[in-house]
Amino acid sequence: MRKRRWLAVGVAVLVITVLTLAGCGKKEENNTKGASPSSSPSASSASSGTAAGGTPTLDAIKNRGKLVVGVKFDTRLFGLKDPATGKVEGFDIDIAKGLAKELLGDESKVELKEVTSKTRIPMINNGDIDLIIATMTITEDRKKEVDFSDVYFKAGQSLLVKKGSPIQSIDDIKKGTKVIGVKGSTSVLNIAEKAPDATVLEFDNYQDAFTALKAGQGDALTTDNAILYGMASQDPNYEVVGGTFTDEPYGIAVKKGNADLVAFVNDYLKKLHDSGEYDKLYEKWIGETPIQQ
Amino acid sequence: MLDFSILTDHFGTYLTGLGQTVYASVLALAGSFLLGTLLAVFRITPAKPLRWIGTAYVEFVRNIPLLLVVFLFFLGLPPLGVVLSPFACGTLGLTVYTAAFIAEAVRAGILSVPKGQMEAARSSGLSYGMSMRLIVLPQAVKIVIPPLNNQFINLIKNSSILSVISGFDLMFYADRIASETFVIFSTYIFAGLFYLLLTVPLSFATGWLERRLARND
């Protein structure tokens, strides 16, 4: 009898735990879907944004005195943290600093938070960051979750291989070829579609993926060429081959409904292009001038 | 409420991952039990070189992170010309790592068998190995079941390390579902429930075994 009573207590505890967790789930979901009224005093009116002439999101950032941007910390040329100095540098970082200067008059008034392909959308929806500038491709699926600025970088998916590899383009990927990618990135979905025979291995971030390639765990690494160039510059034994086989337009993401922030970012990007600053920035990081289209 | 559409839409994906987690866990469980028991015997044998080997193994392996042990197989072997699959690397890493803890549990069990048992066995003419196998180890088994249960539960949970090296286990697929649906919380809660599906019955099974063996006392 006593045993049975303990079992009953156990089951009760389990049920209560699950219900409590379910409750938490509900709360979280409410926060992530749509504009959350609690994240900042002005956010609730954001959906009426620029249409009404107000700039609630921009005002909130100005009041706070700093722009919080989610960037990659592991991606050479775009956002890379130097372990020696602790400084984060790259193309995305320079854009973030430029935006802070434009909005707050000082490029140091930017706070950089590390995001990964997996964490960036939850973080922006939780209100942890104002913008995502993190080599993020604009896709229809993602447009349902966040709003995007105009394209700020035109990338395309390519392959990184060890020099002398028999793989010279996507056509060389045969059955059993091991291709390395990053979890949650568009590139693993693309490769599964364009080279369905490939065995795709997925890792948490680009460093882990490149480490696995170097260790010989895969035959090729696939992602946007911009990131691959960064890896090739890190280790001259590796090269980018076969050109691009997708278009990956990078955009700057903001939380849904913050129209004034999107407009501000687009204005800034236009200014950057018109002044020729953009080409300089591109050359500084990528090492060549942007392809005119 | 939890987003149950995640569970229904991706049930097959979860099951695939669960299968791989069970497969890795069972292999590592059997392997680490054998290796761990062998190491435990090494650690208490009168032969000094074997003792050193046992002690060195246990102290080295249990004092470094599991991730490093797995990386040793995953990244350390390829330069030597041995490329194992991510799944094999993860399972081997788990086996090697858990064996160190099992060795300690088993050693404690053996030492808790009264010394007189071994002495009596030896004086009735059994060799050291036979005394160990026939007299001491069977008595030690009962004592080590609870700590072994702990280690096995840890092993099942630790098998999530496979997700880091693309091992296609439960956690790996949970990561993938989360990154495709952006529903983070519910996805991982369901993954957690699948782990409970493995670990809780294991606890009950060892509890039953424990009572069963105690009956013979």
Interface residues (C-beta under 8 A of the other chain):
Chain A: L21 A22 C24 G25 K26 E28 E29 T32 S117 K118 I121 P122 E145 I180 K183 G184 L201 E202 F203 D204 D208 T211 A212 A215 G216 Q217
Chain B: M1 L2 D3 F74 L75 P78 P79 V83 P86 V164 I165 S166 F172 D175 R176 A178 S179 E180 F182 V183 I184 F185 S186 I189
